[in-house]
Amino acid sequence: MNAKRGFLPKDDRYFSPEALKVLQRASRHIFYLINEGYDLEQAATFVGNHFQLAERQRLAIIRSLATKEQLASREYKQIPMGALAGREVWIDGFNTIITAEVMLSDSLLLKGMDGCIRDLAALRGTYRMIPQTSQAINLILSMLQSAGVLRATFLLDEPVSNSGRLKTMIADHGESYSLDLDIRILKNVDRKLYDKENVITSDSVILDRCISWINLAEKYVEQSKASCLQVW
């Protein structure tokens, strides 16, 4: 069983201090282009070709950047952890748990321009639980309980393998906490979260559509003193 979620041996080379300088230069070019109306992925392809970036390096930039307008909107909609007492939160399950697993695996984490913590652990419809999964769930639940959250709804993607097993594991761990816990498996988690308040995710599409959101990953990264790379 792989216990290093999100790790690739080439990351040491792709994100070395020398490589980071190149990525940051490339990011400045891409940031300018997307604020001029260019599509992010197309801009990353164009600039990435110029700087001869690997696909994983380009993905790191794509997951880290946002336009000035997006940044302002996300900042306006962000709810602090200290304001969650007595509230209900909606959790993008795989997104949130996998990032915690990556941190606990001591694998690569990225800090985006919007302050969100993201990873490069591509899901692509397949998911296996690892030893860090249990730790990740407990970390998330304990932080929510400490914040005084009244109800937490985890949403898991139905098409992803082992979603049923993960639901069972979350429910089993949840018995040790005072949270009112609901775990649902849905065909389209993203769409369900578009009109919700107090959403926990780092998914850019959801962040731009939801009513409000919480940057939980940033808090558990700070608490754990884990390191994050900044490619911009």
Phi and psi in degrees as a GROMACS rama.xvg file:
@    title "Ramachandran Plot"
@    xaxis  label "Phi"
@    yaxis  label "Psi"
@TYPE xy
-74.2624  119.983  ASN-2
-105.924  16.8235  ALA-3
-120.894  73.0425  LYS-4
-60.5566  128.865  ARG-5
79.2215  11.6634  GLY-6
-100.657  135.42  PHE-7
-129.746  136.179  LEU-8
-55.3849  -31.382  PRO-9
-71.699  -11.3446  LYS-10
-59.9398  -32.5172  ASP-11
-59.7928  -32.4637  ASP-12
-88.3048  -42.1282  ARG-13
-62.9554  -29.6338  TYR-14
-125.58  32.5646  PHE-15
-68.0446  165.137  SER-16
-54.1833  -38.187  PRO-17
-69.0225  -42.2184  GLU-18
-65.9304  -36.0348  ALA-19
-62.0644  -35.954  LEU-20
-61.9646  -40.2918  LYS-21
-68.3865  -42.9985  VAL-22
-61.9378  -39.3605  LEU-23
-67.8122  -36.9855  GLN-24
-64.5487  -45.6346  ARG-25
-61.8658  -40.2708  ALA-26
-61.8928  -38.2429  SER-27
-62.4029  -39.7346  ARG-28
-64.1914  -46.036  HIS-29
-66.6859  -40.3969  ILE-30
-60.0262  -40.8  PHE-31
-62.4233  -45.6268  TYR-32
-64.8541  -42.8678  LEU-33
-69.7726  -26.7602  ILE-34
-78.6518  -10.7359  ASN-35
-95.9376  5.66351  GLU-36
103.441  1.27806  GLY-37
-77.5597  148.438  TYR-38
-66.3795  138.718  ASP-39
-61.1898  -48.3409  LEU-40
-66.8964  -38.3022  GLU-41
-66.7387  -40.6703  GLN-42
-64.7095  -39.5829  ALA-43
-66.0354  -34.8202  ALA-44
-67.6201  -47.2058  THR-45
-61.19  -52.48  PHE-46
-70.7285  -37.3901  VAL-47
-61.5037  -37.4666  GLY-48
-64.6579  -40.8587  ASN-49
-62.3056  -42.0176  HIS-50
-91.7194  2.39743  PHE-51
56.2183  48.7638  GLN-52
-83.9435  144.804  LEU-53
-71.4586  160.284  ALA-54
-58.941  -38.3637  GLU-55
-68.7307  -34.0163  ARG-56
-67.8094  -40.4766  GLN-57
-64.3462  -40.7238  ARG-58
-62.4345  -39.0197  LEU-59
-61.0442  -40.4045  ALA-60
-67.9977  -45.2812  ILE-61
-58.3593  -41.0513  ILE-62
-76.4564  -11.1279  ARG-63
-102.172  -24.9971  SER-64
-96.2455  159.597  LEU-65
-158.495  160.145  ALA-66
-74.3361  164.35  THR-67
-58.7171  -38.91  LYS-68
-64.5262  -44.2013  GLU-69
-63.0423  -42.2209  GLN-70
-61.3199  -43.639  LEU-71
-64.6727  -41.5426  ALA-72
-66.4551  -43.9977  SER-73
-65.1564  -39.5081  ARG-74
-63.6392  -41.1957  GLU-75
-64.0177  -35.514  TYR-76
-89.357  -5.25732  LYS-77
-74.8169  133.353  GLN-78
-105.232  128.419  ILE-79
-70.6478  151.298  PRO-80
-57.6658  -33.1758  MET-81
-68.2444  -8.50355  GLY-82
-104.613  15.7061  ALA-83
-96.6238  -3.79661  LEU-84
-58.3773  126.358  ALA-85
78.2031  5.50768  GLY-86
-102.387  166.472  ARG-87
-99.973  138.679  GLU-88
-119.499  150.764  VAL-89
-115.531  125.201  TRP-90
-114.238  123.595  ILE-91
-73.0255  93.2292  ASP-92
-55.5747  -60.5591  GLY-93
-62.8147  -42.4246  PHE-94
-56.0367  -47.4705  ASN-95
-74.4112  -43.0816  THR-96
-69.5213  -41.7453  ILE-97
-63.6442  -41.1021  ILE-98
-61.5182  -39.928  THR-99
-65.313  -40.0407  ALA-100
-61.4123  -42.8939  GLU-101
-61.0023  -44.2835  VAL-102
-61.5836  -45.8797  MET-103
-68.8515  -20.3415  LEU-104
-85.5868  -2.88469  SER-105
58.4288  39.477  ASP-106
-101.379  -177.36  SER-107
-69.4032  125.9  LEU-108
-120.836  146.163  LEU-109
-118.352  140.287  LEU-110
-104.677  117.426  LYS-111
-79.7625  170.04  GLY-112
-62.0519  -26.3968  MET-113
-86.6407  3.60167  ASP-114
87.9159  -7.44492  GLY-115
-73.0144  145.948  CYS-116
-96.9682  126.13  ILE-117
-130.315  165.381  ARG-118
-128.887  177.772  ASP-119
-117.144  24.6997  LEU-120
-84.7738  89.8396  ALA-121
-64.4143  127.041  ALA-122
-82.4132  -56.1201  LEU-123
49.8224  40.1697  ARG-124
83.4505  -5.92503  GLY-125
-119.357  138.943  THR-126
-149.913  132.855  TYR-127
-125.217  138.455  ARG-128
-73.6074  144.523  MET-129
-125.599  171.494  ILE-130
-55.0924  -30.6526  PRO-131
-76.4865  -10.2157  GLN-132
-60.9772  -45.8255  THR-133
-61.5857  -42.5791  SER-134
-62.6107  -41.3318  GLN-135
-62.8295  -44.1248  ALA-136
-63.0369  -45.478  ILE-137
-63.2877  -38.615  ASN-138
-60.8152  -46.9423  LEU-139
-64.7317  -47.8688  ILE-140
-64.6889  -39.4322  LEU-141
-66.8732  -37.1187  SER-142
-67.9714  -38.5223  MET-143
-66.3767  -41.6813  LEU-144
-65.1796  -41.8914  GLN-145
-62.9651  -30.8605  SER-146
-79.8846  -5.99174  ALA-147
81.7843  20.3654  GLY-148
-61.5703  134.594  VAL-149
-83.7425  -43.6855  LEU-150
-140.61  136.344  ARG-151
-126.769  123.991  ALA-152
-110.756  114.12  THR-153
-89.7177  130.47  PHE-154
-113.149  125.383  LEU-155
-118.229  142.412  LEU-156
-76.8697  122.63  ASP-157
-60.16  -40.8369  GLU-158
-68.0994  -13.209  PRO-159
-82.2405  133.581  VAL-160
-62.7878  145.95  SER-161
67.919  16.9685  ASN-162
-63.3172  -35.4101  SER-163
-66.6473  -41.4403  GLY-164
-66.7652  -37.7746  ARG-165
-66.9803  -39.0542  LEU-166
-58.0322  -44.5393  LYS-167
-62.8689  -41.2995  THR-168
-65.1789  -42.4492  MET-169
-61.0199  -44.6721  ILE-170
-62.2875  -42.162  ALA-171
-62.8236  -44.6343  ASP-172
-67.675  -34.4572  HIS-173
-62.4355  -21.6142  GLY-174
-65.269  -18.805  GLU-175
-89.128  1.54693  SER-176
-122.66  158.732  TYR-177
-88.6063  7.93501  SER-178
-73.0513  146.25  LEU-179
-81.592  108.779  ASP-180
-109.316  133.155  LEU-181
-129.652  132.336  ASP-182
-127.751  121.226  ILE-183
-124.213  143.949  ARG-184
-108.835  118.992  ILE-185
-125.674  157.495  LEU-186
-76.0162  -29.776  LYS-187
-138.429  86.7063  ASN-188
-65.0104  -43.3243  VAL-189
-54.2336  -50.3076  ASP-190
-62.8633  -35.5121  ARG-191
-64.288  -29.8048  LYS-192
-89.353  -9.80027  LEU-193
-58.8684  -35.005  TYR-194
-108.158  22.4393  ASP-195
-103.061  152.955  LYS-196
-96.5879  158.683  GLU-197
55.6837  51.0777  ASN-198
-88.7909  134.751  VAL-199
-105.932  108.861  ILE-200
-166.984  165.646  THR-201
-123.122  9.8548  SER-202
-71.0544  119.587  ASP-203
-60.3447  -39.4962  SER-204
-62.4752  -43.2489  VAL-205
-68.9515  -41.841  ILE-206
-57.6405  -36.8895  LEU-207
-78.7585  -11.3349  ASP-208
-115.995  -26.6844  ARG-209
-70.4376  165.538  CYS-210
-75.5351  -43.7205  ILE-211
-155.613  160.453  SER-212
-146.757  164.145  TRP-213
-125.572  134.3  ILE-214
-92.2201  69.6033  ASN-215
-64.7339  -40.7789  LEU-216
-60.2602  -38.019  ALA-217
-59.8324  -37.8481  GLU-218
-70.5956  -43.1463  LYS-219
-75.684  -23.382  TYR-220
-69.4233  -43.6695  VAL-221
-61.7772  -43.4202  GLU-222
-63.6036  -38.1955  GLN-223
-87.1468  -6.28311  SER-224
56.8388  37.0305  LYS-225
-79.0357  152.8  ALA-226
-93.7094  145.734  SER-227
-128.918  145.058  CYS-228
-91.2658  145.323  LEU-229
-118.029  110.305  GLN-230
-95.5405  6.93966  VAL-231
